[in-house]
Amino acid sequence: MHYKLIIIGGGAAGYFCAANLNPTKAAKVAILEKGRDSLAKVRISGGGRCNVTHACFQNSQLVKNYPRGKKFLKKAFEQFACQDTVEWFEQRGVPTKKESDGRMFPVSNSSQSIIDCLQDHISSEVDLMHSTDVTAVKVSDKESTERFEISIKNGESHTCEYLVLASGSNARIWSILANMGHTIVKPVPSLFTMHINDDRIKDLMGLSVPKAQVRISGEKIVTEGPLLITHWGQSGPAILKLSAFGARVLAERNYQFELEVNWTGKKQKIVIAELHEMIRSLEAKMVQKNAQFAIPSRLWERLCIHASVQEHTRYRDLNKKNIIKLAAQLCAARFQVTKKSTFKEEFVTAGGVDTAEIDPLTFGSKIIPGLYLAGEVLDIDGVTGGFNFQSAWTGAYAISQTLNNIM
């Protein structure tokens, strides 16, 4: 079958591209999806609520949430960014709401609202093909309406003049693109939690601190935010951001490294000064039984024990040595990480097609005319909080506007 446009990938980027195509044009379009269902990642995002974007409406701040793709997205976001996403869905009957941490969800609290909206705004003329596994893409060396030939696992093939690859983290598609001449930055996992076996956090699952600071020992990478203790180790925004910005370093270390945790988010000299003040203000109170710095009492007790602060020690009994050791546990507690775990079902990859080979205004290939790429197929990834969806919406929108002008 011949099409004017084929979109490979029935996820967020693929559907958003199709939903923004000019419906008055009679161009024949198809979406090829490997799985049995479309928009699977949209469905599970945010625990089934779909974290559609983030309330980060200044692009200069927005790009800071992308460990890879920051420079590339700076231009792209000038066309379509977070506020545009909010308005796009609202204008189509899906209002969104902001949560305290900046994440944005549909007011319905259901990813089905996003799925229905995307499906409803794709032309009925678009052919949707599920369980369609692409095995090869052949590019004609001549400019023609049959520039691309797509081979399917079942033996079928389709041709098209324009091709959009919104296939996510797909090793076969990356191999196909490499054969076409594109550079593939080696993919490694991003957004993962950390396994730690340590008495200080053992059996404290569910406890969290509001503003921790974490770093990889020996590296300059530092992130901050809420930190959650889990039954296997540590998670929460601070850890997830560290896993994203440190994705390549941690892959090289085979996810075995030393993690430094500042439970207070404050500089150690400030914590020491505040501990001295507590000696005066809390003098008769037991140190272990009176937690400070917004640290949960059970965790505080463990940190005190590891700082050699005895059970019946009162604040007025703390000496210089006690204060230094306690401040070290509060501001520079060291943990051995033994391995990683995927964060829920929201697997994200660092790596993909080198963005130096893509036009940031059109998301078109600089190597192959008529080829466009959006979403995780590119070497772009964001931290948790709606940023990965936003880069997908942005790329897909840019492609659709380019195609509307040339098809």
C-alpha positions in Angstrom: 0.0 0.0 0.0 1.2 3.5 -0.8 0.8 6.4 1.6 1.8 10.1 1.4 2.9 9.8 5.1 3.7 6.8 7.4 4.2 7.3 11.1 6.0 4.4 12.8 5.0 4.3 16.5 1.6 4.6 18.0 2.7 6.3 21.2 2.5 9.9 22.4 4.7 11.4 19.7 3.1 9.5 16.9 -0.4 10.2 17.8 0.2 13.9 18.6 1.8 14.3 15.2 -1.2 12.7 13.5 -3.7 14.8 15.6 -2.1 18.0 14.5 -2.1 17.3 10.7 -4.4 19.5 8.7 -7.6 17.5 8.4 -8.7 19.3 5.2 -5.9 17.7 3.2 -6.6 14.5 1.4 -3.1 13.0 1.9 -3.2 9.3 2.8 -1.7 8.6 6.2 -1.0 5.5 8.2 0.2 4.8 11.8 2.1 1.5 12.3 2.3 0.3 15.9 4.3 -2.8 16.9 2.1 -3.6 19.9 -1.5 -4.7 20.1 -2.6 -1.3 21.5 -1.6 2.3 21.0 -0.6 4.8 23.6 0.4 2.2 26.1 2.9 4.4 27.9 0.3 7.2 28.1 -2.1 4.8 29.8 0.3 3.8 32.6 1.9 7.2 33.1 1.5 8.8 36.6 -0.1 5.7 38.0 -2.8 5.7 35.3 -3.4 9.5 35.6 -1.0 10.6 32.9 1.5 13.2 33.9 0.9 15.1 30.7 3.4 18.0 31.2 4.9 20.2 33.9 4.0 23.7 35.1 7.4 25.1 34.0 6.4 28.0 31.8 9.8 29.6 31.4 11.8 27.9 28.7 15.1 29.0 30.2 14.1 26.9 33.3 12.4 24.2 31.3 15.5 23.1 29.4 17.4 22.5 32.7 15.2 19.4 33.2 16.8 17.6 30.3 20.2 15.9 31.0 20.4 15.2 27.2 18.9 17.5 24.5 19.0 20.8 26.5 20.6 22.9 23.7 18.6 21.2 21.0 15.3 21.8 22.8 16.0 25.4 23.5 15.0 26.3 19.9 12.2 23.7 19.7 10.4 25.0 22.8 10.1 28.4 21.2 7.4 26.8 19.0 5.6 24.6 21.4 6.3 24.2 25.2 4.4 23.5 28.4 1.9 26.3 28.2 1.0 25.3 24.6 0.4 21.7 25.7 -2.0 22.9 28.5 -3.9 25.1 26.0 -3.9 22.4 23.3 -5.7 19.9 25.5 -7.9 22.5 27.2 -9.2 23.7 23.8 -10.1 20.1 23.0 -12.1 19.5 26.2 -9.4 18.2 28.5 -8.6 20.7 31.3 -5.5 20.1 33.4 -4.5 20.8 36.9 -1.2 21.5 38.7 -0.1 19.5 41.7 2.2 20.9 44.5 5.4 19.6 42.8 4.5 21.1 39.5 3.4 18.0 37.7 0.3 18.5 35.6 -2.5 15.9 35.1 -6.0 16.0 33.5 -8.6 17.2 35.9 -10.3 13.8 35.4 -7.3 12.1 37.0 -7.5 9.5 34.2 -5.1 8.9 31.4 -8.1 7.8 29.4 -9.0 11.5 28.9 -5.7 12.1 27.1 -6.0 8.9 25.1 -9.6 9.7 24.0 -8.6 13.2 23.1 -5.7 12.1 20.9 -7.8 9.4 19.2 -10.7 11.7 18.6 -8.6 14.3 16.9 -7.0 11.9 14.4 -8.8 11.9 11.0 -10.9 8.9 10.4 -9.1 8.6 7.1 -5.8 7.6 8.9 -5.1 3.9 8.8 -4.2 2.5 12.2 -2.3 -0.8 12.0 -1.5 -2.6 15.3 0.7 -5.7 15.7 2.7 -4.3 12.8 6.4 -4.9 13.4 8.7 -3.0 11.1 11.8 -5.0 10.1 13.4 -2.8 7.5 13.2 0.6 5.8 14.7 1.1 2.4 15.4 4.6 1.2 15.3 5.4 -2.6 18.2 7.3 -3.9 15.8 9.2 -6.2 13.3 11.8 -5.1 9.9 10.2 -5.7 6.5 9.7 -4.1 7.8 6.3 -3.1 10.9 7.5 -1.3 10.6 5.0 1.6 9.8 1.3 1.5 8.8 -0.2 4.8 9.0 -3.9 5.3 6.7 -5.6 7.9 7.4 -8.9 9.8 4.4 -10.6 8.3 5.8 -10.1 4.8 3.8 -7.0 3.8 5.4 -3.8 2.7 4.3 -0.2 2.3 5.7 2.8 0.5 5.5 6.5 1.4 6.9 9.9 0.4 7.3 11.1 4.0 8.3 9.1 7.1 8.0 9.9 10.8 9.8 7.7 13.3 8.2 8.0 16.7 9.1 4.5 17.7 10.5 5.1 21.2 13.4 3.1 22.6 13.6 0.5 19.8 16.8 -1.3 19.1 15.8 -2.5 15.6 14.7 1.0 14.5 18.0 2.4 15.8 19.9 -0.2 13.8 17.8 0.7 10.7 18.7 4.4 11.2 22.4 3.6 11.7 22.3 1.8 8.3 20.7 4.9 6.8 23.7 6.9 8.0 22.5 8.3 11.3 24.8 8.3 14.4 23.2 6.4 17.3 24.4 7.5 20.8 24.6 4.2 22.8 21.4 3.9 24.8 21.6 3.3 28.6 18.8 3.4 31.3 17.7 6.6 32.9 15.2 7.3 35.7 15.9 4.4 38.1 15.9 3.7 41.8 18.8 2.5 43.8 19.4 -0.7 45.8 21.1 -0.1 49.2 21.5 -2.6 52.0 22.3 -0.5 55.1 21.3 -0.6 58.8 20.5 3.1 58.8 17.5 2.7 56.4 16.6 -1.0 57.0 12.9 -1.5 57.6 12.2 2.2 57.2 10.3 1.9 53.9 7.8 4.7 53.3 9.7 7.3 55.2 10.8 10.4 53.3 12.6 13.7 53.7 11.3 16.8 51.9 14.5 18.3 50.6 17.5 16.0 50.4 20.6 16.6 48.3 22.4 13.6 46.7 25.6 13.1 44.8 27.7 10.4 43.3 31.0 10.2 45.3 33.8 11.5 43.2 31.6 13.3 40.7 30.3 16.8 40.4 26.7 15.6 39.7 24.4 16.8 42.5 20.6 16.8 42.6 18.0 17.7 45.2 14.4 17.1 46.1 12.3 14.7 48.2 13.9 11.4 48.9 12.0 8.2 49.7 13.2 5.2 51.6 12.0 1.9 50.0 12.2 -1.7 51.0 15.1 -2.1 48.5 16.9 1.2 49.1 16.2 4.7 48.0 13.9 6.5 45.5 12.0 9.8 45.1 12.7 12.8 42.9 16.2 13.5 44.2 17.3 9.9 43.4 15.5 9.8 40.1 17.1 13.1 38.9 20.5 11.8 40.0 19.9 8.6 37.9 19.0 10.8 34.9 21.9 13.3 35.1 24.3 10.5 36.0 23.0 7.9 33.6 26.2 7.4 31.6 28.6 7.6 34.6 26.5 5.0 36.5 26.3 2.7 33.5 30.1 2.8 33.3 30.2 1.9 37.0 27.8 -1.0 36.4 25.5 0.7 38.9 27.8 -0.1 41.8 29.0 3.1 43.5 29.0 5.2 46.6 26.1 7.6 47.1 26.4 10.7 49.4 23.1 11.9 51.0 22.6 15.2 52.7 19.3 14.6 54.5 18.9 18.3 55.4 19.7 20.0 52.1 21.8 22.5 54.0 25.5 23.1 54.1 27.3 21.2 56.8 28.6 24.4 58.5 25.1 25.7 58.8 23.9 22.4 60.3 26.7 22.5 62.8 25.7 26.1 63.8 22.1 25.0 64.2 23.1 22.1 66.3 25.0 24.5 68.7 21.8 26.6 68.9 19.8 23.4 69.7 22.1 22.7 72.6 20.9 26.0 74.1 17.2 25.8 73.1 16.6 22.0 73.7 19.2 21.5 76.4 17.3 19.0 78.6 15.7 17.0 75.8 17.0 13.6 74.6 18.7 13.9 71.2 17.5 10.6 69.8 13.9 11.3 70.8 13.7 14.8 69.4 14.2 14.8 65.7 15.2 17.9 63.8 15.6 19.2 60.2 12.3 17.7 59.1 13.8 14.2 59.4 11.4 11.4 60.4 12.0 10.3 64.0 13.0 6.7 63.3 15.5 7.8 60.6 16.8 10.5 63.0 17.3 7.9 65.7 19.3 5.7 63.3 21.5 8.6 62.2 22.2 9.5 65.9 23.2 5.9 66.6 25.6 5.9 63.7 27.0 9.2 65.0 27.7 7.5 68.4 25.1 9.7 70.1 23.9 7.4 72.9 20.3 6.7 73.8 20.2 8.9 76.9 22.3 11.8 75.6 20.7 15.2 76.1 21.3 18.1 73.8 23.3 19.9 76.5 25.6 16.9 76.7 26.7 17.0 73.1 30.4 17.8 72.7 32.4 19.0 69.7 33.1 15.4 68.6 29.4 14.4 68.8 28.4 17.5 66.8 30.9 16.9 64.0 29.9 13.2 63.7 26.2 13.9 63.8 26.6 16.7 61.2 28.5 14.2 59.0 25.6 11.7 59.2 23.1 14.5 58.4 24.9 16.1 55.6 27.3 13.5 54.1 25.9 10.0 54.9 27.6 7.5 52.5 25.8 4.5 51.2 26.9 1.7 48.9 24.6 1.2 45.9 24.7 -2.4 44.6 22.3 -2.2 41.6 19.4 -0.3 40.1 15.7 -0.9 39.5 13.3 0.5 36.9 11.1 3.3 38.3 7.6 1.8 38.1 6.7 1.2 34.4 8.1 4.5 33.3 11.3 3.3 31.7 13.3 6.0 30.0 16.4 5.7 27.9 19.4 8.0 27.6 20.7 7.7 24.0 19.4 7.4 20.5 19.8 9.4 17.3 22.4 12.2 17.7 20.4 15.5 17.8 23.3 17.2 15.8 21.8 15.4 12.8 18.3 16.7 13.3 16.8 20.2 12.6 15.5 21.6 15.9 12.8 23.6 14.2 11.3 20.9 12.0 12.7 17.7 13.7 13.7 16.6 10.2 16.7 14.6 9.4 19.7 16.6 8.0 20.9 13.4 6.3 17.7 11.9 4.7 15.1 14.3 3.1 11.6 13.4 4.1 12.5 11.7 7.3 11.4 13.1 10.7 12.0 11.9 14.2 10.3 12.6 17.6 10.2 11.2 21.1 12.7 8.7 22.6 14.1 7.6 19.3 16.2 10.8 19.7 19.0 11.3 22.2 16.7 13.4 24.4 15.5 12.6 27.9 14.1 14.5 30.8 13.8 14.0 34.5 10.6 12.7 36.0 7.6 15.1 36.2 6.1 15.3 32.7 9.2 16.4 30.9 9.6 13.4 28.6 6.0 13.7 27.4 6.6 17.4 26.8 9.6 16.8 24.5 7.4 14.2 22.7 4.6 16.7 22.2 7.0 19.4 21.1 8.8 17.3 18.5 5.5 15.9 17.1 4.0 19.3 16.9 7.0 20.7 15.0 6.8 17.8 12.5 3.1 18.2 11.9 3.4 21.9 11.2 6.2 21.2 8.7 4.2 18.4 7.0 1.1 20.6 6.8 3.2 23.1 4.8 4.7 20.6 2.3 2.2 17.7 1.9 
